[in-house]
Amino acid sequence: MPAPTLPGPTSTRSGPVTGLRDGDVIRYLGIPYATAARGVPPVSAVPARGPDGRPVVLAAVHPAPACPQPSSRILDTLMQGALDGIERSEDCQRLSVTLPADIAPGEVLPVIAWFHGGGYTTGAGDLAIHDPRALVVEQRVIVVAVTARLGLLGFGGGGRGGSGRGASDGPPANLGLLDQIEALRWIRDSIAAFGGDPWTVTAMGQSAGGDAILHLMIADGARGLLRRAIVQSPPVGITGGRERMFRAMARVTRGLRSDATLADVMRRQARAERAAWPSGIRAGLPWGPRYGHAPLPAEADRDAAWREAAPHIDLLIGTTRDETAMYLPALPVVGPLLAVPVVGPALRRVLMRVVVRPTTRRVYARPVAEFVARHRRAGGRAVRYVLRAAPASSPIGAGHTSDLPLILGTRDAWTRMRLVPPEAWPEVAARGRAVRQVWADFARTGEVAADADARACGMRFDRG
């Protein structure tokens, strides 16, 4: 039986909304923060009005739809069923607000805006593995989960944009990033009505979501929309030097009509990703922010832009010890061999030494350390962490995404996936409570306290 809708609408920039009480939290699901036709920058969502001219109250009780997306070998191998129950729609500029059910009148809580990962290709804000209930209830924060355009629909542009139904030189670049800026504007304008503090918003993101936050820090129109950032496992080492790859992909997508079917869009997206393969390791992130196109500076100016932003944004950023171990089980030949008792352990040791450790350093660890050093030199506050611990039964160890169950999601959501075996959950739950404390304290203060229990978190902290 669905939870009862709450009485009395809450006023937002996009109109009045009602939510639902779900045990110890209140949820407002799938609120539109922007609208956009295909290939067009977003505009702020405005209240729908009835025949009498009054705003129509939205029953915000359905999860935000995911942007249309292809299947993923990683999801199919380790996180099967992650998107179950989530619709797909190009009308995906939605967000969901979760707050404690016992919030008192006049109480003002810290706000955390969640940006999901998935390589700018897969995922959505309202997946069950992203359920913020534990973080919200334990730490008394408000979490806003953001869903935006992905893949070719969100990051395939680079032209001047077209109008009408025919082909053009292509839509603008960075539409997904522009969506996210609109979401942050909605939070600034509307979150106070839910009991949140609009002036100390913390953006939290993992993988591509974390990378998006780093680019929001230097995006035109985003200044002042976030005060703090928690950035988990951003692939900083492969976000530069991609213009040649983007141009190769654009040659494949050029001429795609704005009225093409979604099936045609997905086929063209797959072809564009194959066109990225000659770019080597950078092809592991074929979609994403493109420099020199609104709202981003030219690549030659990005480091200066990050230095300029540093004094205005407190940063908690880090990696897992063995990021690229996540990808081993999904490899067509290697994955099955790793599951063979006779050869699996020995093969894993070799791959960790020859593949995982070097690529983790190149793509994640070293570039993140350099980012932190620059942020501090420019006058910003930054704490760097490394997640080192993992359950012995985990198929990826302290690999990419092993941090997510410590912060978001429920036991039921995670233990039905291969990524978190049921026997590992007690360890994950205990470590997660410690990590959520550190994350929420940072959202409140911009600091990781000197007495933060690094051992309980399974982490090492570098406070500078």
Residue pairs with C-beta under 8 A, 6 or more apart in sequence:
2 20
2 61
3 20
3 21
3 22
4 20
4 21
5 18
5 19
5 20
5 59
5 61
6 18
6 19
6 20
6 21
6 26
7 18
8 18
9 16
9 17
9 18
9 57
10 16
10 17
10 18
10 19
10 28
10 193
10 194
11 190
11 193
12 31
12 186
12 189
12 190
12 193
13 33
13 44
13 45
13 185
13 186
13 189
13 190
14 31
14 32
14 33
14 44
14 45
14 46
14 47
14 58
14 186
14 190
15 45
15 46
15 47
15 48
15 55
15 56
15 57
15 58
16 47
16 55
16 57
16 58
17 28
17 31
17 57
17 58
17 59
17 60
18 28
18 57
18 58
18 59
18 60
18 61
19 26
19 27
19 28
19 29
19 60
19 61
19 97
20 26
20 27
20 29
20 61
21 101
22 101
22 133
23 101
23 133
24 100
24 101
24 102
24 133
24 137
25 98
25 99
25 100
25 101
25 133
25 136
25 137
26 98
26 99
26 100
26 101
26 103
27 60
27 61
27 96
27 97
27 98
28 60
28 96
28 97
28 98
28 194
29 60
29 61
29 62
29 63
29 64
29 96
29 126
30 60
30 61
30 62
30 63
30 64
30 65
30 94
30 95
30 96
30 126
31 58
31 60
31 94
31 95
31 96
31 97
31 186
32 45
32 58
32 91
32 93
32 94
33 44
33 45
33 93
33 94
33 95
33 146
33 182
33 183
33 185
33 186
34 42
34 43
34 44
34 45
34 93
34 179
34 182
34 183
34 186
35 42
35 43
35 45
35 91
35 93
36 42
36 43
36 93
36 149
36 175
36 179
37 258
38 90
38 153
38 171
38 258
39 157
39 161
39 162
39 170
39 171
39 172
39 175
39 258
40 161
40 171
40 175
41 172
41 175
41 178
42 93
42 175
42 178
42 179
42 182
43 182
44 182
44 185
44 186
45 93
45 186
47 55
47 56
48 55
48 56
48 58
49 55
49 56
50 56
60 96
63 85
63 86
63 87
63 96
63 124
63 126
64 92
64 94
64 95
64 96
64 124
64 125
64 126
64 145
64 147
65 86
65 87
65 88
65 89
65 91
65 92
65 94
65 124
65 147
66 83
66 86
66 87
66 88
66 89
66 92
66 123
66 124
66 147
67 88
67 89
67 90
67 92
67 124
67 147
67 148
67 149
67 150
67 151
67 153
67 154
68 88
68 89
68 90
68 151
68 153
68 262
68 265
68 266
69 88
69 118
69 121
69 122
69 123
69 150
69 151
70 121
70 122
70 151
70 266
70 269
70 270
72 118
72 121
72 122
73 330
74 326
74 327
74 330
75 82
75 83
75 122
76 330
77 329
77 330
77 335
77 418
78 326
78 329
78 330
78 395
78 396
78 401
78 417
78 418
78 419
79 129
79 401
79 417
79 418
79 419
80 417
80 418
81 416
81 417
82 123
82 127
82 128
82 129
82 417
83 122
83 123
83 124
83 127
84 128
85 128
86 124
86 126
86 127
90 149
90 153
90 262
92 124
92 147
92 148
92 149
93 147
93 148
93 149
93 179
93 182
93 183
94 125
94 147
95 125
95 144
95 145
95 146
95 147
95 183
95 186
95 187
96 125
96 126
96 144
96 145
97 142
97 143
97 144
97 191
97 194
98 132
98 133
98 136
98 142
98 143
98 144
98 145
99 109
99 136
99 142
99 143
99 194
99 195
99 196
100 109
100 136
100 137
100 140
103 109
103 195
107 195
108 192
108 195
108 196
108 197
109 140
109 141
109 142
109 195
109 196
109 197
110 141
110 142
110 196
110 197
110 200
110 202
110 440
110 443
110 444
111 141
111 142
111 143
111 144
111 187
111 191
111 196
111 197
111 198
111 200
111 201
111 202
111 443
112 132
112 135
112 141
112 142
112 143
112 144
112 201
112 202
112 203
112 204
112 230
112 439
112 440
112 443
113 143
113 144
113 146
113 183
113 184
113 187
113 201
113 202
113 203
113 204
113 226
114 125
114 130
114 132
114 143
114 144
114 145
114 146
114 204
114 205
114 209
114 408
115 125
115 146
115 180
115 203
115 204
115 205
115 206
115 209
115 210
115 212
115 213
116 123
116 124
116 125
116 127
116 130
116 145
116 146
116 147
116 205
116 206
116 208
116 209
117 123
117 205
117 206
117 207
117 208
117 209
117 210
117 233
117 401
118 150
118 207
118 208
118 209
119 207
119 208
119 284
119 285
119 286
119 287
119 288
120 150
120 151
120 154
120 155
120 176
120 208
120 212
120 285
120 287
120 288
121 150
121 151
121 208
121 286
121 287
122 150
123 150
124 147
125 145
125 146
125 147
126 145
126 147
127 413
128 409
128 410
128 412
128 413
129 404
129 405
129 408
129 409
129 413
129 414
129 417
130 145
130 404
130 408
130 409
131 408
131 409
131 410
131 413
132 143
132 145
132 408
133 410
134 408
134 410
134 432
134 433
134 436
135 141
135 143
135 407
135 408
135 436
135 439
135 440
136 142
136 143
138 433
138 436
138 437
138 440
139 436
139 437
139 439
139 440
140 440
141 440
141 443
142 191
142 194
142 195
142 196
144 183
144 187
144 191
144 196
146 180
146 183
148 154
148 176
148 179
148 180
148 183
149 155
149 175
149 176
149 179
150 176
150 287
151 269
151 287
152 253
152 265
152 268
152 269
152 272
152 287
153 175
153 176
153 265
154 175
154 176
154 179
154 287
155 173
155 174
155 175
155 176
155 177
155 287
155 288
155 289
155 290
156 170
156 171
156 249
156 250
156 253
156 269
156 272
156 287
157 170
157 171
157 172
157 173
157 174
157 175
157 293
158 170
158 172
158 173
158 246
158 247
158 250
158 290
158 293
159 168
159 169
159 170
159 171
159 172
159 250
160 168
160 169
160 170
160 172
161 168
161 170
161 171
161 172
162 168
162 169
162 170
162 171
162 258
164 258
165 257
165 258
165 259
166 257
166 258
167 254
167 255
167 256
167 257
167 258
168 258
169 254
170 250
170 253
170 254
170 256
171 258
172 293
172 294
173 290
173 293
173 294
174 289
174 290
174 293
174 294
174 295
174 296
176 212
177 212
177 215
177 216
177 219
177 289
177 295
177 296
178 294
178 295
180 212
180 216
181 216
181 219
181 221
181 222
181 225
181 295
184 201
184 203
184 216
184 222
184 225
184 226
185 225
187 196
187 198
187 201
187 225
188 198
188 201
188 225
189 198
191 197
191 198
191 201
192 198
199 227
200 227
200 228
200 443
201 225
201 226
201 227
201 228
202 226
202 227
202 228
202 229
202 230
202 442
202 443
203 213
203 216
203 226
203 228
203 229
203 230
204 213
204 229
204 230
204 231
204 232
204 439
204 443
205 211
205 212
205 213
205 230
205 231
205 232
205 234
206 232
206 233
206 401
206 403
206 404
207 232
207 233
207 234
207 235
207 400
207 401
208 235
208 285
208 288
209 232
210 231
210 232
210 233
210 234
210 317
211 231
211 234
211 235
211 236
211 239
211 285
211 288
211 289
212 288
212 289
213 226
213 229
213 231
213 234
214 229
214 231
214 234
214 236
214 306
214 371
215 289
215 296
216 222
216 225
216 226
217 226
217 229
217 306
217 309
217 313
218 296
218 297
218 302
218 305
218 306
218 308
218 309
219 295
219 296
220 294
220 295
220 296
221 295
222 295
223 309
223 312
224 312
226 313
227 312
227 313
227 314
227 446
228 313
228 314
228 315
228 316
228 442
228 443
228 446
229 313
229 314
229 315
229 316
229 317
230 316
230 317
230 439
230 442
230 443
231 315
231 316
231 317
231 318
232 317
232 318
232 403
232 404
233 318
233 319
233 320
233 323
233 364
233 400
233 401
233 403
234 317
234 364
234 368
235 284
235 285
235 363
235 364
236 363
236 364
236 367
236 368
236 370
236 371
237 362
237 363
237 364
237 366
237 367
238 281
238 282
238 284
238 285
238 363
239 285
239 288
239 289
240 299
240 302
241 282
241 299
242 279
242 282
242 288
242 290
243 290
243 291
243 292
243 299
244 279
245 276
245 279
245 282
245 283
245 286
246 290
248 275
248 276
248 278
248 279
249 272
249 273
249 275
249 276
249 286
250 272
251 275
252 268
252 271
252 272
252 275
253 268
253 269
253 271
253 272
256 264
256 265
256 268
260 268
272 286
273 283
273 286
276 282
276 283
276 286
277 283
281 359
281 362
281 363
284 363
289 296
290 296
291 297
291 298
291 299
291 302
292 298
292 299
296 302
297 304
297 305
303 374
306 371
306 374
306 375
306 378
307 374
307 377
307 378
308 378
309 380
310 374
310 375
310 376
310 378
310 379
310 380
310 382
311 378
311 379
311 380
312 380
313 380
314 380
314 381
314 382
314 442
314 446
314 447
315 372
315 375
315 380
315 381
315 382
315 383
316 382
316 383
316 385
316 439
316 442
316 448
317 368
317 371
317 372
317 382
317 383
317 384
317 385
318 368
318 384
318 385
318 386
318 387
318 459
319 360
319 364
319 365
319 368
319 385
319 386
319 387
320 386
320 387
320 388
320 398
320 399
320 400
320 402
320 403
321 360
321 386
321 387
321 388
321 397
321 398
322 352
322 356
322 357
322 360
322 396
322 397
322 398
322 399
323 356
323 359
323 360
323 363
323 364
323 365
323 399
323 400
324 355
324 356
324 359
324 360
324 363
324 364
324 399
324 400
325 352
325 356
325 360
325 396
325 397
325 398
325 399
325 400
326 396
326 399
326 400
326 401
326 402
327 400
328 334
328 335
328 338
328 348
328 351
328 355
328 356
328 396
329 335
329 338
329 339
329 395
329 396
329 418
334 347
334 351
337 343
337 344
337 347
338 344
338 347
338 348
338 395
356 399
365 386
368 384
369 384
372 382
372 384
372 462
372 464
375 382
376 382
376 464
381 446
381 447
382 464
383 442
383 447
383 448
383 461
383 462
383 463
383 464
384 461
384 462
385 448
385 457
385 459
385 460
385 461
385 462
386 459
386 460
387 398
387 402
387 403
387 406
387 457
387 458
387 459
388 398
388 458
388 459
388 460
389 398
389 431
389 458
389 459
390 396
390 397
390 398
390 399
390 402
390 458
391 420
391 421
391 423
391 424
391 427
391 428
392 424
393 421
393 423
393 424
394 402
394 419
394 420
394 421
394 424
395 418
395 419
395 421
396 402
396 419
398 458
401 419
402 419
403 435
405 414
405 419
405 420
405 428
405 432
406 428
406 431
406 432
406 435
406 436
407 432
407 435
407 436
407 439
411 425
411 429
414 420
414 425
414 428
415 421
415 422
415 425
420 428
430 456
431 456
431 457
431 458
434 453
434 456
434 457
435 457
435 459
437 452
438 448
438 449
438 452
438 457
441 447
441 448
441 449
441 452
442 448
448 461
448 463
450 463
452 461
454 460
454 461
